[in-house]
Amino acid sequence: MSMQFEHLARNAANHVPLSPLSFLDRAASVHPDRLAVVHGSHRATWRQTAARCRRFASALSQQGVGRGDVVAVLAPNTPPMFEAHFAVPMLGAVLNAINIRLEADTIAYILQHGEARVLLTDREFSPTVAAALELLPRDRRPLVIDIDDPLAGGGGLLGDIEYEAFLSGGDPSFRGSLPPDEWDAISLNYTSGTTGRPKGVVYHHRGAYLNAIGNALSWDMPRHPVYLWTLPMFHCNGWCFPWTVTALAGTHVCLRRVDADAILAALDAERVTHLCGAPVVMGMILNASGITRRDPPVQVATAGAAPPAAVIEGMERLGFAVTHTYGLTESYGPCITCEWNADWNTLEAGEQAVMKARQGVPYVTQEALVVADPVTLEQVPADGVSLGELMIRGNALMKGYLKNPAATEEAFAGGWFHTGDLGVCHPDGYVEVRDRSKDIIISGGENISTIEVESVLYRHPSVLEAAVVAMPDDKWGEVPCAFVTLKPGTDASDAELIAFCRAALAHFKAPRRVVFGPLPKTSTGKMQKYILRERARLV
């Protein structure tokens, strides 16, 4: 083997660790006077925002926070939450953004399991956080910093110091540093924890950098987007968009509460160009009173459960260009996208919506995606019918689960990340999720995709939301049971909806029962089907 290239070694000039920290320095130096962050009366340029991040990092450093230490933040989409995405890793520390809707017991578990040194907590959530802190051993309680957001509703200050006062003690010229190794941890995100305790998913700087760039490339984002924060920053670090929008020197429009009125007001006031969210956010916009067509179109990226084609079609009519993506906490959020094929432009609107509802192909920054047998790893035929598990390989995947080597080994078995989602691969190479492996219904030996049944229900003009789960059955083992929320001012009976499904599906796939009422969801808009499965047992 030739050795002619062996003398060309890495050095400080030609090899720099990849980290999204680089994006902040570039935005502040190249576009210092462009608007960076908007929140109520708070309007900060990139020069000002970078200075605030450096003050924050400097103040944390003065408290002894350094490489590998965990800094937790429990806050909605506000400037402190955004600033933490740069200030914390600037020290080599690890950001742990916590779900604001969790109960005290789980928050206490996360703080103790992650060994948080510092906790930033928004005033509105003080009662729950106070209860969580009481559950911690005295010697394991973190330094508590209050975020006294003027837009917060209620709650008192319970910490050692207030955030703005904490920043005032920091140095705006503090530089911090890139990580010595791009494999170093940048953040810690806990899974939804639908059963048992949540798992701590650890991200590295390299993956965060690559997925942030992947967002921009896969969504074809321009320079200086105006991005509305309808997606929680505590969810997969906001799908890496704190770093993506910063790389593009765009504007982060914070949104403390996600509701239709706030979204529409921000769209108009700030001339928003891009937003992300689960399908529930699209439903919120689609059914908002006073909604008018957007021109130019607003770009919307959605993930989670496959958005019903009817919802996508409705959004498109209102001037919202929808891109469907797929990902998990373990993949830094979206890493697969339904990349548009120009040949589909000739299709009717409804047919285009069906194509857009597919999950698609890997990000250019992700390495590989297969649909395969989870045990043998043999790929299923690309026929749009054969069912297998979606498996991913690439650089934008977690380091693993914190303090859980067994779960990490299981997730990466055979050199692939096992998503737990079942799907098919179409002849054009685009994948389509059919169900979670635990959600598939096996009725009389036949597989029934709950997503397929839900998609039909969403076509009914009275259906606002729908979720389908297995219901025990003496004859068939299990049969579909639908849980439905109707649109305000409309009506539909269970018999009507069952007949509607039977007209579009094989009869064995149609729900045997329909239960009406609000549907349980996580804070990120995902249906909590484990709750519905328990309810179905009692129907």
C-alpha positions in Angstrom: 0.0 0.0 0.0 1.3 3.4 -1.0 2.4 5.7 2.0 2.8 8.9 -0.1 0.1 10.7 1.8 1.0 9.7 5.3 3.1 12.7 6.1 0.1 15.1 5.6 -1.2 15.3 9.2 -4.0 17.2 10.8 -3.0 20.5 12.2 -4.7 23.6 13.7 -5.0 25.2 10.3 -6.7 22.4 8.4 -8.7 20.6 11.1 -11.2 22.5 13.3 -13.8 20.6 15.4 -17.3 21.1 13.9 -19.5 23.0 16.3 -22.6 25.2 15.9 -20.8 27.7 18.2 -19.1 28.9 15.0 -22.4 30.1 13.7 -22.8 32.8 16.4 -19.4 34.3 15.8 -20.1 34.5 12.1 -23.5 36.1 12.5 -22.2 38.7 14.9 -19.2 39.6 12.8 -20.8 39.5 9.3 -24.3 40.8 10.2 -23.9 42.6 13.5 -26.8 45.0 13.0 -29.3 42.6 11.7 -32.3 41.8 14.0 -31.5 38.5 15.7 -34.1 37.9 18.5 -37.6 39.3 19.0 -39.7 38.7 22.1 -42.3 41.3 23.1 -40.4 44.6 23.5 -37.1 42.8 23.4 -35.4 43.3 20.0 -31.7 42.5 19.9 -29.2 42.5 17.0 -26.7 39.8 16.4 -24.0 42.0 18.0 -26.1 42.4 21.1 -27.2 38.8 21.2 -23.7 37.5 20.9 -22.7 39.8 23.8 -25.5 38.5 25.9 -24.5 34.9 25.2 -20.9 35.7 26.2 -22.0 37.4 29.4 -24.1 34.3 30.2 -21.1 32.0 29.6 -18.8 34.2 31.6 -21.2 34.3 34.6 -21.5 30.5 34.5 -17.7 30.2 34.4 -17.5 32.3 37.5 -19.7 29.7 39.2 -17.2 27.0 38.3 -19.2 25.6 35.4 -17.0 23.9 32.9 -16.5 21.0 30.5 -19.0 18.2 31.0 -21.1 20.0 33.6 -24.9 20.0 32.9 -26.9 23.3 32.9 -30.6 22.7 32.9 -33.2 25.2 31.5 -36.9 24.9 32.1 -38.5 27.7 30.1 -40.7 28.3 27.0 -39.4 29.8 23.8 -37.9 33.0 25.2 -34.5 34.7 24.8 -32.8 33.0 27.8 -33.7 29.6 26.3 -32.2 30.6 23.0 -29.1 32.2 24.5 -28.4 29.0 26.5 -28.0 27.1 23.2 -24.7 29.0 22.7 -23.6 30.1 26.2 -23.6 26.7 27.8 -21.6 24.8 25.1 -19.2 27.8 24.9 -17.8 26.5 28.2 -17.8 22.9 27.1 -20.8 22.4 29.3 -23.9 20.4 28.4 -27.3 22.0 27.9 -30.3 20.1 29.3 -33.5 21.8 28.0 -36.5 20.4 30.1 -40.1 20.0 29.0 -42.1 22.7 30.7 -45.2 20.4 31.0 -43.6 17.7 33.0 -44.7 17.0 36.6 -42.4 17.7 39.6 -41.4 14.0 40.1 -40.1 13.7 36.5 -38.3 17.0 36.7 -36.6 16.0 39.9 -35.6 12.7 38.2 -34.1 14.5 35.2 -32.2 17.0 37.4 -30.7 14.2 39.5 -30.1 11.7 36.7 -28.3 14.4 34.6 -26.5 15.8 37.6 -27.4 19.4 36.8 -25.1 22.0 38.3 -27.3 24.9 37.4 -31.0 25.3 36.7 -32.6 28.2 34.9 -36.3 28.3 35.6 -39.1 30.6 34.2 -41.2 32.3 36.9 -44.5 30.8 35.5 -43.4 27.3 36.4 -42.1 28.1 39.9 -44.7 26.0 41.8 -43.8 22.8 39.9 -40.1 23.5 40.1 -40.2 24.3 43.8 -41.9 20.9 44.4 -39.2 19.2 42.2 -36.4 20.8 44.1 -37.9 19.5 47.4 -37.6 16.0 46.1 -33.8 16.3 45.6 -31.3 15.6 48.3 -29.9 18.8 49.7 -26.4 18.1 48.4 -27.7 17.5 44.9 -29.7 20.8 44.4 -28.4 23.0 41.6 -27.8 26.7 41.6 -31.2 28.1 40.7 -31.5 31.1 38.4 -34.9 32.7 37.9 -36.1 33.9 34.5 -38.4 36.9 35.3 -40.0 37.2 31.8 -42.3 40.2 31.6 -44.7 38.2 29.5 -44.9 35.4 32.1 -48.2 34.8 33.8 -48.0 34.3 37.6 -45.5 32.4 39.6 -42.9 33.8 42.1 -39.1 34.0 42.1 -37.6 31.1 44.0 -33.9 31.0 42.9 -30.6 32.3 44.1 -30.4 35.1 41.5 -32.5 36.6 38.6 -31.3 35.9 35.0 -30.7 39.5 34.0 -28.8 40.2 37.2 -26.7 37.1 36.6 -25.8 38.3 33.1 -24.8 41.7 34.4 -21.9 40.1 36.3 -20.6 38.5 33.1 -18.0 39.7 30.6 -19.4 40.6 27.1 -16.0 40.0 25.6 -15.7 36.5 27.1 -14.7 34.2 24.2 -15.2 30.7 25.4 -13.8 28.1 23.0 -14.7 25.4 20.5 -14.7 21.9 21.9 -11.3 20.1 21.8 -13.2 17.1 20.3 -16.3 17.5 18.1 -17.5 14.2 19.7 -17.9 16.1 23.0 -21.4 16.3 24.4 -23.3 19.5 23.5 -26.7 18.7 24.9 -28.8 16.2 26.9 -32.4 15.7 25.9 -34.9 13.4 27.7 -37.3 11.3 25.7 -41.0 11.6 26.3 -41.0 8.7 28.7 -44.4 7.2 27.7 -43.6 4.2 29.8 -41.2 4.2 32.7 -38.5 6.8 33.3 -37.4 8.9 30.3 -34.0 8.2 28.8 -31.3 10.8 28.5 -30.3 11.3 24.9 -26.8 12.8 24.5 -25.9 14.9 21.4 -22.4 15.8 20.2 -21.1 19.0 18.6 -20.5 17.4 15.2 -24.0 16.1 15.0 -25.6 19.4 16.0 -23.5 21.2 13.4 -24.4 18.8 10.6 -28.1 18.6 11.4 -28.3 22.4 11.6 -26.8 22.6 8.1 -29.0 19.7 7.0 -32.1 21.7 8.0 -31.0 24.6 5.8 -30.1 22.5 2.8 -33.1 20.1 2.9 -35.5 23.0 3.4 -33.8 25.2 0.8 -33.7 28.0 3.3 -32.5 31.4 2.1 -30.3 33.9 3.9 -31.9 35.9 6.7 -35.1 33.8 7.3 -37.7 35.1 9.8 -38.4 32.0 11.9 -41.3 31.8 14.3 -40.8 29.6 17.3 -44.0 27.4 17.2 -41.8 24.4 18.0 -40.6 24.0 21.6 -36.8 24.6 22.0 -36.9 21.9 24.7 -37.8 19.3 22.0 -34.6 18.0 20.4 -33.1 21.4 20.9 -35.8 22.8 18.7 -34.9 20.4 15.9 -31.5 22.2 15.9 -33.1 25.4 14.5 -31.6 27.6 17.2 -28.3 26.8 15.3 -29.7 26.7 11.8 -31.3 30.1 11.8 -28.2 31.6 13.4 -26.0 30.1 10.7 -28.2 32.0 8.2 -28.1 35.2 10.3 -31.9 35.1 10.4 -34.4 36.4 13.0 -35.7 34.3 15.8 -39.2 35.3 16.7 -40.0 33.9 20.1 -43.4 32.7 21.0 -44.1 32.1 24.6 -47.5 30.3 24.0 -48.5 28.5 20.9 -52.0 29.3 20.0 -53.8 30.4 16.9 -54.1 34.1 17.8 -50.5 34.4 18.7 -49.3 32.7 15.6 -51.4 34.8 13.3 -50.4 38.0 15.1 -46.7 37.1 14.7 -47.1 36.1 11.1 -48.4 39.6 10.3 -46.3 41.7 12.6 -42.9 40.1 11.9 -43.4 39.0 8.3 -42.5 35.4 9.2 -41.1 33.2 6.5 -40.6 29.9 8.2 -42.1 27.9 11.1 -42.0 24.3 12.3 -44.3 22.1 14.4 -46.2 18.9 14.8 -49.4 18.3 12.7 -51.4 19.7 15.7 -49.9 23.2 14.9 -51.1 22.9 11.3 -54.5 22.0 12.5 -54.4 25.1 14.8 -53.6 27.4 11.9 -56.1 25.7 9.5 -59.0 26.1 11.9 -58.1 29.6 13.2 -60.8 32.2 12.8 -59.8 35.1 10.6 -57.1 33.1 8.8 -56.4 34.5 5.3 -54.2 33.3 2.5 -50.5 34.1 2.8 -48.7 35.7 -0.1 -45.8 35.1 -0.4 -46.2 31.6 1.0 -45.0 30.7 4.5 -42.8 27.7 4.6 -43.9 25.1 7.2 -41.9 22.0 8.2 -43.8 19.4 10.1 -42.9 16.0 11.6 -44.2 13.5 14.1 -47.2 11.5 13.0 -47.8 11.6 9.2 -49.9 14.6 8.6 -53.2 13.7 6.9 -53.2 14.5 3.2 -56.4 16.6 3.8 -54.6 18.8 6.3 -51.6 19.4 3.9 -54.0 20.2 1.1 -55.9 22.7 3.3 -52.7 24.4 4.4 -51.5 24.7 0.8 -54.7 26.4 -0.2 -54.0 29.0 2.5 -50.6 29.8 1.2 -48.5 27.6 3.6 -46.0 25.5 1.7 -45.7 22.2 3.7 -42.6 20.1 3.9 -42.9 16.8 5.7 -39.9 15.6 7.7 -39.2 12.6 10.0 -36.9 12.2 12.9 -36.6 11.3 16.6 -35.0 12.7 19.7 -32.1 10.3 19.0 -31.5 11.8 15.5 -31.4 15.5 16.6 -35.0 15.9 15.3 -35.6 15.7 11.5 -33.1 13.8 9.5 -35.4 12.5 6.7 -37.4 14.8 4.4 -40.0 14.4 1.6 -37.8 16.2 -0.9 -40.0 17.5 -3.7 -39.8 15.9 -7.2 -40.5 18.3 -10.0 -42.4 15.5 -11.8 -45.1 15.7 -9.1 -46.0 19.2 -10.2 -48.4 17.8 -12.8 -50.4 15.9 -10.2 -53.7 17.2 -8.8 -53.6 19.0 -5.5 -54.9 16.0 -3.6 -52.4 13.7 -5.2 -49.6 16.1 -4.4 -50.7 16.1 -0.7 -50.5 12.3 -0.6 -46.9 12.5 -1.9 -46.0 15.2 0.6 -47.4 13.0 3.4 -44.6 10.5 2.9 -41.5 10.7 5.1 -39.1 10.7 2.2 -35.3 10.4 1.8 -32.3 11.1 4.1 -31.0 14.6 4.7 -27.8 15.2 2.6 -26.0 15.3 6.0 -27.3 11.9 7.0 -25.6 8.8 5.6 -28.2 6.1 5.0 -31.8 5.0 5.5 -33.2 1.5 5.0 -36.4 -0.4 5.6 -35.4 -3.8 6.8 -36.1 -6.8 9.0 -35.0 -5.6 12.5 -33.4 -9.0 13.3 -31.8 -10.1 10.0 -31.2 -6.5 8.8 -32.3 -7.7 5.3 -33.9 -4.9 3.4 -37.5 -5.4 2.3 -38.5 -5.0 -1.4 -39.1 -1.4 -2.6 -42.6 -2.2 -3.5 -44.6 0.2 -1.3 -46.2 -2.8 0.4 -43.6 -4.9 2.3 -43.3 -3.8 5.9 -40.0 -3.4 7.7 -38.4 -1.2 10.4 -36.9 2.2 9.5 -33.2 2.2 10.4 -30.7 5.0 10.1 -26.9 5.4 9.9 -24.9 8.6 9.9 -23.1 11.3 11.8 -26.2 13.1 13.1 -27.2 10.4 15.6 -26.9 10.5 19.4 -23.8 9.4 21.3 -26.2 7.2 23.2 -28.4 7.1 26.3 -26.9 8.6 29.4 -26.0 5.9 32.0 -27.8 3.2 30.1 -25.4 1.1 28.1 -27.9 -1.7 27.5 -30.4 0.6 25.9 -27.7 2.2 23.8 -26.4 -1.2 22.6 -30.0 -2.3 21.7 -30.7 0.9 19.8 -27.5 0.5 17.7 -27.7 -3.3 17.1 -26.1 -4.4 13.9 -24.6 -1.0 13.1 -27.9 0.7 12.5 -30.1 2.9 14.7 -33.4 1.1 15.1 -36.2 3.7 15.1 -39.0 1.4 16.2 -41.1 2.7 13.3 -42.6 0.4 10.7 -42.9 1.4 7.1 -42.5 0.7 3.5 -40.1 1.7 0.8 -41.7 2.9 -2.5 -40.2 2.1 -5.9 -38.8 5.6 -6.1 -36.8 5.1 -2.9 -39.1 7.3 -0.7 -40.1 5.7 2.6 -43.5 6.0 4.3 -44.1 5.2 7.9 -47.1 3.0 8.5 -46.9 2.7 12.3 -44.9 2.4 15.4 -44.0 -1.2 16.0 -46.0 -1.1 19.2 -49.0 0.6 17.5 -49.6 -1.8 14.6 -52.9 -3.7 15.0 -52.9 -7.4 14.2 -56.5 -8.4 13.7 -57.1 -12.1 12.8 -53.5 -12.4 11.6 -53.8 -9.3 9.3 -51.7 -6.1 10.0 -53.7 -2.9 10.2 -51.9 0.4 10.0 -53.4 2.9 12.4 -52.0 5.7 10.3 -53.9 4.5 7.3 -57.2 4.4 9.2 -56.5 7.9 10.7 -55.8 9.3 7.3 -59.3 8.3 6.1 -61.0 9.7 9.2 -59.3 13.1 8.6 -61.0 13.3 5.2 -64.4 13.5 6.9 -65.5 17.1 7.0 -66.4 17.0 10.7 -63.2 15.4 12.0 -60.7 17.8 13.7 -58.4 15.1 15.2 -58.3 11.3 15.1 -56.3 8.6 16.7 -56.7 4.8 16.2 -55.5 2.1 18.6 -56.0 -1.6 19.2 -59.1 -2.7 21.1 -59.2 -6.3 22.5 -61.6 -8.6 20.7 -62.6 -12.2 21.6 -62.9 -13.3 18.0 -60.1 -11.4 16.2 -57.7 -10.8 19.0 -57.8 -7.1 18.5 -59.7 -4.6 16.3 -59.4 -0.9 15.6 -60.9 1.6 18.0 -61.0 5.3 16.9 -60.8 8.3 19.2 -62.1 11.4 17.5 -62.4 15.1 18.2 -65.0 16.9 16.1 -64.6 20.4 14.7 -66.6 23.0 16.6 -70.2 23.4 15.3 -70.2 20.1 13.5 -71.7 16.7 14.2 -71.1 13.1 13.3 -72.2 9.8 14.7 -70.1 6.7 15.3 -72.1 4.8 12.7 -71.5 7.6 10.2 -67.7 7.6 10.7 -67.5 3.8 10.6 -69.4 3.7 7.4 -67.2 6.5 6.0 -64.1 4.4 6.7 -65.6 1.2 5.2 -66.3 3.1 2.0 -62.5 3.8 1.7 -60.9 0.7 3.4 -61.2 -3.0 3.5 -63.9 -3.6 6.1 -61.7 -5.3 8.6 -59.6 -2.1 8.8 -62.5 0.1 9.7 -63.0 1.0 13.4 -65.4 -1.1 15.4 -65.9 1.6 17.9 -65.6 5.4 17.8 -65.1 7.4 21.0 -65.6 11.2 20.9 -63.8 13.8 23.0 -60.5 15.6 23.4 -57.3 13.5 22.7 -54.3 13.3 25.1 -51.1 14.7 23.7 -47.5 15.4 24.8 -46.3 18.9 25.0 -44.9 18.5 21.5 -48.2 17.6 20.0 -47.8 13.8 19.8 -50.8 11.7 20.5 -50.4 9.7 23.7 -51.6 6.4 22.3 -50.6 4.5 25.4 -53.3 6.4 27.3 -55.8 5.6 24.5 -54.9 1.9 24.5 -55.8 1.8 28.2 -59.1 3.5 27.5 -59.8 1.1 24.6 -59.5 -1.8 27.0 -62.4 -0.3 29.0 -64.7 0.5 26.0 
